[in-house]
Amino acid sequence: MRDQALLHEPFAVDAVRRIRQYLPRVGGRKLHRMLAEVAPLKGWSFRVGRDWLFDLLREHHLLLPRQRTTDSNHGLPVYPNRL
């Protein structure tokens, strides 16, 4: 199983790099959805699994760091939680 995955890695990495040229901040889950839609159109005979894609992104240093949405280090007063 892993041997077949090694054969498909270059195609998936190339596709991710092409997508990232136009959408540099697209995340892994959205990439997975995009590749799943593109695979049949490209004639790929393999399915792109989510965990396999995340492992591949991690191995090739293509996994983006998670975005933090809360800035806890601001200069505004912080009130205690009374609940």
N, C-alpha and C positions, 0 to 999 in steps of 0.2 A: 504494500500500500504506500509506504513512504517512498519507495523507488519511483512509483508513478508520479507522486507529488513533486519529486525533484525534477522530473521532466517538464512539468508545467510551471515551475517557478519563474523562469525567464519571461514567459508570456505575461504572467500576472504582474511581475515587478515592472515590466515595460509599460503595461497598461496603467498602473498606478502612477508611474512617473509622468506619463502623458497627461493624465487627468490633473495631476498636481501642477503642471505647467500653467493651466488655465484657472484652476481652483486651488491655490496653494494651502488654504486653511481647511479643506474638506477633511472630515474626520473618518475614522475607521468604519463606523457603522454605515455612514453614507457611501463610502467607497465600496463596501460589501454589496449594498443595494445596487449601485451603479454597475459593478462588475457582473452581478447576477443577471442584470438586464442585457449587458453587452455580450456575454459569453455565447449565447445561441446565435446572435447576429454575426459574430466573428467566426462561427463554425467550430468553436472549442468543444472538444468531446469530454470535457470534465466540468464538474460543478465547483463553484468557489464556496467553500465553507467558511463560516465566520471565524471560528477558532484558528483554522489554518491560515486565513488571511491575516489575523492579528499576529500570529507567530511569525509569518513572513515579513510583515511590516517591522516587527521588533528586530528580527535578524538583520534586516537591511537598513536599519536606522531610519525608517520612514514613518515610524509611529510618532505622532505629534504629542507634545505634553498637554495634559489636561488644562483647560481654561478655568481659572478661579474667578468666580463671579462676585464674591464679597470682599471688600477691602476693610479688614478689621484694624488696620493701622492708620486710621484717619485722625485728624486733630480735633474732631468734634466731641462734645461731652457724651459719655455713655452712661445711661441710667441703669440702675440695678433691675433685674427681672423680679417683679413682685408676684408672679403667678405661683 
